[in-house]
Amino acid sequence: MDLQNIKENTVTNVYHIDSERKVPLHKHDNHDEVFYCIKGSGFGILEDKEIELTVGKAFIVPAGVMHSMRTDDNIYVSSFLIPVVE
């Protein structure tokens, strides 16, 4: 495991999604993604289910899995794209 590579290629973001924003289903072939809810509430969406997100809850998406997010109000999440370890 190349820890330096993981450190250099981990991407962090903070997103605000409101009820009018439509996040299309998408995937990341070479990264797992972790969403951590920091304010508000909403849903992490996978192809076959939705996972409720509230403050302090996480939504984990393995590499290659189609996913999205939605909310009926507002949600703020920290997102971490983590390179797949082979």
PDB file as gemmi writes it, atoms N, CA and C in Angstrom:
CRYST1    1.000    1.000    1.000  90.00  90.00  90.00 P 1                      
ATOM      1  N   MET A   1       0.841  -1.170   0.000  1.00  0.00           N  
ATOM      2  CA  MET A   1       0.000   0.000   0.000  1.00  0.00           C  
ATOM      3  C   MET A   1       0.889   1.237   0.000  1.00  0.00           C  
ATOM      4  N   ASP A   2       0.637   2.134  -0.931  1.00  0.00           N  
ATOM      5  CA  ASP A   2       1.417   3.354  -1.058  1.00  0.00           C  
ATOM      6  C   ASP A   2       0.683   4.500  -0.351  1.00  0.00           C  
ATOM      7  N   LEU A   3       1.003   4.704   0.921  1.00  0.00           N  
ATOM      8  CA  LEU A   3       0.315   5.718   1.705  1.00  0.00           C  
ATOM      9  C   LEU A   3       0.530   7.122   1.165  1.00  0.00           C  
ATOM     10  N   GLN A   4       1.696   7.390   0.629  1.00  0.00           N  
ATOM     11  CA  GLN A   4       1.965   8.714   0.058  1.00  0.00           C  
ATOM     12  C   GLN A   4       1.054   8.969  -1.138  1.00  0.00           C  
ATOM     13  N   ASN A   5       0.847   7.961  -1.982  1.00  0.00           N  
ATOM     14  CA  ASN A   5      -0.051   8.095  -3.131  1.00  0.00           C  
ATOM     15  C   ASN A   5      -1.485   8.370  -2.665  1.00  0.00           C  
ATOM     16  N   ILE A   6      -1.915   7.659  -1.637  1.00  0.00           N  
ATOM     17  CA  ILE A   6      -3.267   7.882  -1.109  1.00  0.00           C  
ATOM     18  C   ILE A   6      -3.381   9.311  -0.582  1.00  0.00           C  
ATOM     19  N   LYS A   7      -2.392   9.751   0.158  1.00  0.00           N  
ATOM     20  CA  LYS A   7      -2.401  11.100   0.720  1.00  0.00           C  
ATOM     21  C   LYS A   7      -2.456  12.154  -0.384  1.00  0.00           C  
ATOM     22  N   GLU A   8      -1.660  11.990  -1.413  1.00  0.00           N  
ATOM     23  CA  GLU A   8      -1.581  12.973  -2.492  1.00  0.00           C  
ATOM     24  C   GLU A   8      -2.816  12.978  -3.390  1.00  0.00           C  
ATOM     25  N   ASN A   9      -3.547  11.877  -3.450  1.00  0.00           N  
ATOM     26  CA  ASN A   9      -4.668  11.773  -4.382  1.00  0.00           C  
ATOM     27  C   ASN A   9      -6.042  11.730  -3.716  1.00  0.00           C  
ATOM     28  N   THR A  10      -6.097  11.987  -2.413  1.00  0.00           N  
ATOM     29  CA  THR A  10      -7.386  12.121  -1.735  1.00  0.00           C  
ATOM     30  C   THR A  10      -7.886  13.541  -1.968  1.00  0.00           C  
ATOM     31  N   VAL A  11      -9.136  13.658  -2.408  1.00  0.00           N  
ATOM     32  CA  VAL A  11      -9.734  14.957  -2.722  1.00  0.00           C  
ATOM     33  C   VAL A  11     -10.825  15.249  -1.705  1.00  0.00           C  
ATOM     34  N   THR A  12     -10.819  16.453  -1.129  1.00  0.00           N  
ATOM     35  CA  THR A  12     -11.863  16.839  -0.179  1.00  0.00           C  
ATOM     36  C   THR A  12     -12.628  18.038  -0.728  1.00  0.00           C  
ATOM     37  N   ASN A  13     -13.930  18.046  -0.480  1.00  0.00           N  
ATOM     38  CA  ASN A  13     -14.806  19.140  -0.890  1.00  0.00           C  
ATOM     39  C   ASN A  13     -15.886  19.327   0.159  1.00  0.00           C  
ATOM     40  N   VAL A  14     -16.521  20.477   0.139  1.00  0.00           N  
ATOM     41  CA  VAL A  14     -17.728  20.719   0.917  1.00  0.00           C  
ATOM     42  C   VAL A  14     -18.785  21.186  -0.073  1.00  0.00           C  
ATOM     43  N   TYR A  15     -19.944  20.523  -0.039  1.00  0.00           N  
ATOM     44  CA  TYR A  15     -21.032  20.843  -0.965  1.00  0.00           C  
ATOM     45  C   TYR A  15     -22.263  21.297  -0.207  1.00  0.00           C  
ATOM     46  N   HIS A  16     -22.951  22.282  -0.790  1.00  0.00           N  
ATOM     47  CA  HIS A  16     -24.282  22.685  -0.328  1.00  0.00           C  
ATOM     48  C   HIS A  16     -25.249  22.298  -1.441  1.00  0.00           C  
ATOM     49  N   ILE A  17     -26.221  21.482  -1.108  1.00  0.00           N  
ATOM     50  CA  ILE A  17     -27.231  21.057  -2.076  1.00  0.00           C  
ATOM     51  C   ILE A  17     -28.577  21.524  -1.542  1.00  0.00           C  
ATOM     52  N   ASP A  18     -29.317  22.270  -2.377  1.00  0.00           N  
ATOM     53  CA  ASP A  18     -30.650  22.696  -1.964  1.00  0.00           C  
ATOM     54  C   ASP A  18     -31.694  21.912  -2.754  1.00  0.00           C  
ATOM     55  N   SER A  19     -32.961  22.154  -2.441  1.00  0.00           N  
ATOM     56  CA  SER A  19     -34.045  21.357  -3.030  1.00  0.00           C  
ATOM     57  C   SER A  19     -34.164  21.532  -4.539  1.00  0.00           C  
ATOM     58  N   GLU A  20     -33.638  22.608  -5.089  1.00  0.00           N  
ATOM     59  CA  GLU A  20     -33.733  22.849  -6.526  1.00  0.00           C  
ATOM     60  C   GLU A  20     -32.568  22.255  -7.313  1.00  0.00           C  
ATOM     61  N   ARG A  21     -31.527  21.877  -6.637  1.00  0.00           N  
ATOM     62  CA  ARG A  21     -30.338  21.336  -7.327  1.00  0.00           C  
ATOM     63  C   ARG A  21     -30.538  19.857  -7.625  1.00  0.00           C  
ATOM     64  N   LYS A  22     -30.353  19.491  -8.860  1.00  0.00           N  
ATOM     65  CA  LYS A  22     -30.474  18.098  -9.298  1.00  0.00           C  
ATOM     66  C   LYS A  22     -29.074  17.560  -9.585  1.00  0.00           C  
ATOM     67  N   VAL A  23     -28.611  16.680  -8.736  1.00  0.00           N  
ATOM     68  CA  VAL A  23     -27.294  16.061  -8.913  1.00  0.00           C  
ATOM     69  C   VAL A  23     -27.492  14.794  -9.736  1.00  0.00           C  
ATOM     70  N   PRO A  24     -26.928  14.726 -10.944  1.00  0.00           N  
ATOM     71  CA  PRO A  24     -27.141  13.542 -11.774  1.00  0.00           C  
ATOM     72  C   PRO A  24     -26.429  12.309 -11.205  1.00  0.00           C  
ATOM     73  N   LEU A  25     -26.989  11.137 -11.489  1.00  0.00           N  
ATOM     74  CA  LEU A  25     -26.289   9.898 -11.139  1.00  0.00           C  
ATOM     75  C   LEU A  25     -24.947   9.894 -11.858  1.00  0.00           C  
ATOM     76  N   HIS A  26     -23.906   9.519 -11.140  1.00  0.00           N  
ATOM     77  CA  HIS A  26     -22.561   9.461 -11.711  1.00  0.00           C  
ATOM     78  C   HIS A  26     -21.740   8.465 -10.907  1.00  0.00           C  
ATOM     79  N   LYS A  27     -20.530   8.202 -11.370  1.00  0.00           N  
ATOM     80  CA  LYS A  27     -19.649   7.279 -10.651  1.00  0.00           C  
ATOM     81  C   LYS A  27     -18.207   7.744 -10.775  1.00  0.00           C  
ATOM     82  N   HIS A  28     -17.375   7.211  -9.906  1.00  0.00           N  
ATOM     83  CA  HIS A  28     -15.934   7.462  -9.912  1.00  0.00           C  
ATOM     84  C   HIS A  28     -15.268   6.091 -10.003  1.00  0.00           C  
ATOM     85  N   ASP A  29     -14.642   5.807 -11.120  1.00  0.00           N  
ATOM     86  CA  ASP A  29     -14.086   4.466 -11.337  1.00  0.00           C  
ATOM     87  C   ASP A  29     -12.895   4.144 -10.445  1.00  0.00           C  
ATOM     88  N   ASN A  30     -12.125   5.156 -10.070  1.00  0.00           N  
ATOM     89  CA  ASN A  30     -10.882   4.899  -9.341  1.00  0.00           C  
ATOM     90  C   ASN A  30     -10.864   5.423  -7.918  1.00  0.00           C  
ATOM     91  N   HIS A  31     -12.019   5.890  -7.433  1.00  0.00           N  
ATOM     92  CA  HIS A  31     -12.100   6.434  -6.077  1.00  0.00           C  
ATOM     93  C   HIS A  31     -13.352   5.945  -5.367  1.00  0.00           C  
ATOM     94  N   ASP A  32     -13.208   5.618  -4.090  1.00  0.00           N  
ATOM     95  CA  ASP A  32     -14.361   5.471  -3.210  1.00  0.00           C  
ATOM     96  C   ASP A  32     -14.726   6.894  -2.789  1.00  0.00           C  
ATOM     97  N   GLU A  33     -16.015   7.137  -2.460  1.00  0.00           N  
ATOM     98  CA  GLU A  33     -16.409   8.461  -1.991  1.00  0.00           C  
ATOM     99  C   GLU A  33     -17.179   8.332  -0.687  1.00  0.00           C  
ATOM    100  N   VAL A  34     -16.820   9.189   0.254  1.00  0.00           N  
ATOM    101  CA  VAL A  34     -17.496   9.231   1.544  1.00  0.00           C  
ATOM    102  C   VAL A  34     -18.106  10.626   1.688  1.00  0.00           C  
ATOM    103  N   PHE A  35     -19.410  10.664   1.975  1.00  0.00           N  
ATOM    104  CA  PHE A  35     -20.104  11.915   2.264  1.00  0.00           C  
ATOM    105  C   PHE A  35     -20.411  11.933   3.755  1.00  0.00           C  
ATOM    106  N   TYR A  36     -20.129  13.050   4.405  1.00  0.00           N  
ATOM    107  CA  TYR A  36     -20.414  13.211   5.829  1.00  0.00           C  
ATOM    108  C   TYR A  36     -21.290  14.445   5.985  1.00  0.00           C  
ATOM    109  N   CYS A  37     -22.478  14.270   6.535  1.00  0.00           N  
ATOM    110  CA  CYS A  37     -23.440  15.363   6.673  1.00  0.00           C  
ATOM    111  C   CYS A  37     -23.026  16.288   7.819  1.00  0.00           C  
ATOM    112  N   ILE A  38     -22.820  17.574   7.486  1.00  0.00           N  
ATOM    113  CA  ILE A  38     -22.411  18.536   8.510  1.00  0.00           C  
ATOM    114  C   ILE A  38     -23.540  19.499   8.894  1.00  0.00           C  
ATOM    115  N   LYS A  39     -24.599  19.582   8.058  1.00  0.00           N  
ATOM    116  CA  LYS A  39     -25.741  20.437   8.383  1.00  0.00           C  
ATOM    117  C   LYS A  39     -26.918  20.034   7.502  1.00  0.00           C  
ATOM    118  N   GLY A  40     -28.118  20.093   8.047  1.00  0.00           N  
ATOM    119  CA  GLY A  40     -29.317  19.796   7.277  1.00  0.00           C  
ATOM    120  C   GLY A  40     -29.580  18.301   7.185  1.00  0.00           C  
ATOM    121  N   SER A  41     -30.353  17.927   6.167  1.00  0.00           N  
ATOM    122  CA  SER A  41     -30.664  16.516   5.961  1.00  0.00           C  
ATOM    123  C   SER A  41     -31.002  16.275   4.494  1.00  0.00           C  
ATOM    124  N   GLY A  42     -30.909  15.020   4.097  1.00  0.00           N  
ATOM    125  CA  GLY A  42     -31.200  14.646   2.723  1.00  0.00           C  
ATOM    126  C   GLY A  42     -31.012  13.153   2.545  1.00  0.00           C  
ATOM    127  N   PHE A  43     -30.720  12.775   1.307  1.00  0.00           N  
ATOM    128  CA  PHE A  43     -30.594  11.362   0.976  1.00  0.00           C  
ATOM    129  C   PHE A  43     -29.410  11.125   0.053  1.00  0.00           C  
ATOM    130  N   GLY A  44     -28.634  10.092   0.361  1.00  0.00           N  
ATOM    131  CA  GLY A  44     -27.658   9.571  -0.569  1.00  0.00           C  
ATOM    132  C   GLY A  44     -28.390   8.559  -1.442  1.00  0.00           C  
ATOM    133  N   ILE A  45     -28.201   8.646  -2.738  1.00  0.00           N  
ATOM    134  CA  ILE A  45     -28.945   7.798  -3.673  1.00  0.00           C  
ATOM    135  C   ILE A  45     -27.992   6.830  -4.365  1.00  0.00           C  
ATOM    136  N   LEU A  46     -28.356   5.571  -4.326  1.00  0.00           N  
ATOM    137  CA  LEU A  46     -27.685   4.524  -5.094  1.00  0.00           C  
ATOM    138  C   LEU A  46     -28.668   4.040  -6.150  1.00  0.00           C  
ATOM    139  N   GLU A  47     -28.222   3.196  -7.047  1.00  0.00           N  
ATOM    140  CA  GLU A  47     -29.098   2.725  -8.120  1.00  0.00           C  
ATOM    141  C   GLU A  47     -30.363   2.063  -7.600  1.00  0.00           C  
ATOM    142  N   ASP A  48     -30.281   1.375  -6.461  1.00  0.00           N  
ATOM    143  CA  ASP A  48     -31.415   0.586  -5.990  1.00  0.00           C  
ATOM    144  C   ASP A  48     -31.965   0.998  -4.623  1.00  0.00           C  
ATOM    145  N   LYS A  49     -31.421   2.078  -4.011  1.00  0.00           N  
ATOM    146  CA  LYS A  49     -31.933   2.489  -2.701  1.00  0.00           C  
ATOM    147  C   LYS A  49     -31.473   3.903  -2.363  1.00  0.00           C  
ATOM    148  N   GLU A  50     -32.115   4.452  -1.336  1.00  0.00           N  
ATOM    149  CA  GLU A  50     -31.742   5.745  -0.791  1.00  0.00           C  
ATOM    150  C   GLU A  50     -31.344   5.565   0.670  1.00  0.00           C  
ATOM    151  N   ILE A  51     -30.359   6.352   1.097  1.00  0.00           N  
ATOM    152  CA  ILE A  51     -29.887   6.287   2.468  1.00  0.00           C  
ATOM    153  C   ILE A  51     -30.077   7.667   3.089  1.00  0.00           C  
ATOM    154  N   GLU A  52     -30.837   7.702   4.182  1.00  0.00           N  
ATOM    155  CA  GLU A  52     -31.111   8.987   4.829  1.00  0.00           C  
ATOM    156  C   GLU A  52     -29.842   9.547   5.466  1.00  0.00           C  
ATOM    157  N   LEU A  53     -29.617  10.835   5.254  1.00  0.00           N  
ATOM    158  CA  LEU A  53     -28.471  11.521   5.837  1.00  0.00           C  
ATOM    159  C   LEU A  53     -28.953  12.635   6.747  1.00  0.00           C  
ATOM    160  N   THR A  54     -28.476  12.625   7.966  1.00  0.00           N  
ATOM    161  CA  THR A  54     -28.698  13.705   8.913  1.00  0.00           C  
ATOM    162  C   THR A  54     -27.335  14.051   9.518  1.00  0.00           C  
ATOM    163  N   VAL A  55     -27.288  15.116  10.271  1.00  0.00           N  
ATOM    164  CA  VAL A  55     -26.016  15.580  10.839  1.00  0.00           C  
ATOM    165  C   VAL A  55     -25.307  14.441  11.572  1.00  0.00           C  
ATOM    166  N   GLY A  56     -24.034  14.253  11.229  1.00  0.00           N  
ATOM    167  CA  GLY A  56     -23.218  13.228  11.861  1.00  0.00           C  
ATOM    168  C   GLY A  56     -23.270  11.868  11.187  1.00  0.00           C  
ATOM    169  N   LYS A  57     -24.099  11.710  10.162  1.00  0.00           N  
ATOM    170  CA  LYS A  57     -24.219  10.428   9.444  1.00  0.00           C  
ATOM    171  C   LYS A  57     -23.370  10.461   8.172  1.00  0.00           C  
ATOM    172  N   ALA A  58     -22.917   9.287   7.753  1.00  0.00           N  
ATOM    173  CA  ALA A  58     -22.081   9.168   6.560  1.00  0.00           C  
ATOM    174  C   ALA A  58     -22.747   8.283   5.520  1.00  0.00           C  
ATOM    175  N   PHE A  59     -22.383   8.508   4.282  1.00  0.00           N  
ATOM    176  CA  PHE A  59     -22.866   7.766   3.115  1.00  0.00           C  
ATOM    177  C   PHE A  59     -21.613   7.367   2.345  1.00  0.00           C  
ATOM    178  N   ILE A  60     -21.368   6.065   2.224  1.00  0.00           N  
ATOM    179  CA  ILE A  60     -20.147   5.569   1.584  1.00  0.00           C  
ATOM    180  C   ILE A  60     -20.495   4.943   0.244  1.00  0.00           C  
ATOM    181  N   VAL A  61     -19.768   5.370  -0.792  1.00  0.00           N  
ATOM    182  CA  VAL A  61     -20.010   4.885  -2.151  1.00  0.00           C  
ATOM    183  C   VAL A  61     -18.733   4.227  -2.670  1.00  0.00           C  
ATOM    184  N   PRO A  62     -18.753   2.916  -2.902  1.00  0.00           N  
ATOM    185  CA  PRO A  62     -17.573   2.252  -3.460  1.00  0.00           C  
ATOM    186  C   PRO A  62     -17.290   2.714  -4.894  1.00  0.00           C  
ATOM    187  N   ALA A  63     -16.054   2.643  -5.298  1.00  0.00           N  
ATOM    188  CA  ALA A  63     -15.665   3.000  -6.666  1.00  0.00           C  
ATOM    189  C   ALA A  63     -16.517   2.231  -7.674  1.00  0.00           C  
ATOM    190  N   GLY A  64     -16.914   2.915  -8.743  1.00  0.00           N  
ATOM    191  CA  GLY A  64     -17.663   2.285  -9.818  1.00  0.00           C  
ATOM    192  C   GLY A  64     -19.157   2.185  -9.595  1.00  0.00           C  
ATOM    193  N   VAL A  65     -19.677   2.668  -8.461  1.00  0.00           N  
ATOM    194  CA  VAL A  65     -21.107   2.574  -8.162  1.00  0.00           C  
ATOM    195  C   VAL A  65     -21.782   3.909  -8.494  1.00  0.00           C  
ATOM    196  N   MET A  66     -22.871   3.851  -9.257  1.00  0.00           N  
ATOM    197  CA  MET A  66     -23.639   5.043  -9.602  1.00  0.00           C  
ATOM    198  C   MET A  66     -24.278   5.611  -8.333  1.00  0.00           C  
ATOM    199  N   HIS A  67     -24.201   6.944  -8.175  1.00  0.00           N  
ATOM    200  CA  HIS A  67     -24.745   7.572  -6.977  1.00  0.00           C  
ATOM    201  C   HIS A  67     -25.113   9.031  -7.239  1.00  0.00           C  
ATOM    202  N   SER A  68     -25.870   9.578  -6.313  1.00  0.00           N  
ATOM    203  CA  SER A  68     -26.301  10.967  -6.370  1.00  0.00           C  
ATOM    204  C   SER A  68     -26.705  11.382  -4.961  1.00  0.00           C  
ATOM    205  N   MET A  69     -27.183  12.619  -4.836  1.00  0.00           N  
ATOM    206  CA  MET A  69     -27.721  13.108  -3.567  1.00  0.00           C  
ATOM    207  C   MET A  69     -28.929  13.968  -3.865  1.00  0.00           C  
ATOM    208  N   ARG A  70     -29.835  14.032  -2.870  1.00  0.00           N  
ATOM    209  CA  ARG A  70     -30.986  14.924  -2.985  1.00  0.00           C  
ATOM    210  C   ARG A  70     -31.425  15.357  -1.601  1.00  0.00           C  
ATOM    211  N   THR A  71     -32.174  16.452  -1.583  1.00  0.00           N  
ATOM    212  CA  THR A  71     -32.734  16.949  -0.332  1.00  0.00           C  
ATOM    213  C   THR A  71     -34.062  17.637  -0.618  1.00  0.00           C  
ATOM    214  N   ASP A  72     -34.934  17.653   0.357  1.00  0.00           N  
ATOM    215  CA  ASP A  72     -36.185  18.387   0.250  1.00  0.00           C  
ATOM    216  C   ASP A  72     -36.027  19.806   0.779  1.00  0.00           C  
ATOM    217  N   ASP A  73     -34.864  20.121   1.350  1.00  0.00           N  
ATOM    218  CA  ASP A  73     -34.613  21.428   1.953  1.00  0.00           C  
ATOM    219  C   ASP A  73     -33.183  21.859   1.630  1.00  0.00           C  
ATOM    220  N   ASN A  74     -32.266  21.632   2.547  1.00  0.00           N  
ATOM    221  CA  ASN A  74     -30.846  21.947   2.377  1.00  0.00           C  
ATOM    222  C   ASN A  74     -30.015  20.882   3.062  1.00  0.00           C  
ATOM    223  N   ILE A  75     -28.887  20.569   2.445  1.00  0.00           N  
ATOM    224  CA  ILE A  75     -27.925  19.673   3.079  1.00  0.00           C  
ATOM    225  C   ILE A  75     -26.524  20.182   2.754  1.00  0.00           C  
ATOM    226  N   TYR A  76     -25.668  20.101   3.746  1.00  0.00           N  
ATOM    227  CA  TYR A  76     -24.255  20.437   3.574  1.00  0.00           C  
ATOM    228  C   TYR A  76     -23.467  19.181   3.914  1.00  0.00           C  
ATOM    229  N   VAL A  77     -22.593  18.784   3.004  1.00  0.00           N  
ATOM    230  CA  VAL A  77     -21.799  17.581   3.231  1.00  0.00           C  
ATOM    231  C   VAL A  77     -20.334  17.836   2.929  1.00  0.00           C  
ATOM    232  N   SER A  78     -19.482  17.176   3.701  1.00  0.00           N  
ATOM    233  CA  SER A  78     -18.070  17.074   3.340  1.00  0.00           C  
ATOM    234  C   SER A  78     -17.932  15.813   2.506  1.00  0.00           C  
ATOM    235  N   SER A  79     -17.155  15.900   1.447  1.00  0.00           N  
ATOM    236  CA  SER A  79     -16.967  14.764   0.542  1.00  0.00           C  
ATOM    237  C   SER A  79     -15.481  14.438   0.482  1.00  0.00           C  
ATOM    238  N   PHE A  80     -15.198  13.149   0.530  1.00  0.00           N  
ATOM    239  CA  PHE A  80     -13.811  12.686   0.451  1.00  0.00           C  
ATOM    240  C   PHE A  80     -13.724  11.645  -0.653  1.00  0.00           C  
ATOM    241  N   LEU A  81     -12.953  11.928  -1.689  1.00  0.00           N  
ATOM    242  CA  LEU A  81     -12.676  10.957  -2.748  1.00  0.00           C  
ATOM    243  C   LEU A  81     -11.347  10.296  -2.404  1.00  0.00           C  
ATOM    244  N   ILE A  82     -11.386   8.987  -2.191  1.00  0.00           N  
ATOM    245  CA  ILE A  82     -10.220   8.247  -1.717  1.00  0.00           C  
ATOM    246  C   ILE A  82      -9.816   7.248  -2.789  1.00  0.00           C  
ATOM    247  N   PRO A  83      -8.555   7.289  -3.257  1.00  0.00           N  
ATOM    248  CA  PRO A  83      -8.132   6.377  -4.305  1.00  0.00           C  
ATOM    249  C   PRO A  83      -8.288   4.904  -3.874  1.00  0.00           C  
ATOM    250  N   VAL A  84      -8.674   4.087  -4.821  1.00  0.00           N  
ATOM    251  CA  VAL A  84      -8.814   2.652  -4.580  1.00  0.00           C  
ATOM    252  C   VAL A  84      -7.434   2.064  -4.326  1.00  0.00           C  
ATOM    253  N   VAL A  85      -7.326   1.278  -3.253  1.00  0.00           N  
ATOM    254  CA  VAL A  85      -6.065   0.616  -2.913  1.00  0.00           C  
ATOM    255  C   VAL A  85      -6.079  -0.773  -3.529  1.00  0.00           C  
ATOM    256  N   GLU A  86      -5.070  -1.063  -4.312  1.00  0.00           N  
ATOM    257  CA  GLU A  86      -5.004  -2.380  -4.959  1.00  0.00           C  
ATOM    258  C   GLU A  86      -3.934  -3.244  -4.354  1.00  0.00           C  
TER     259      GLU A  86                                                      
END                                                                             
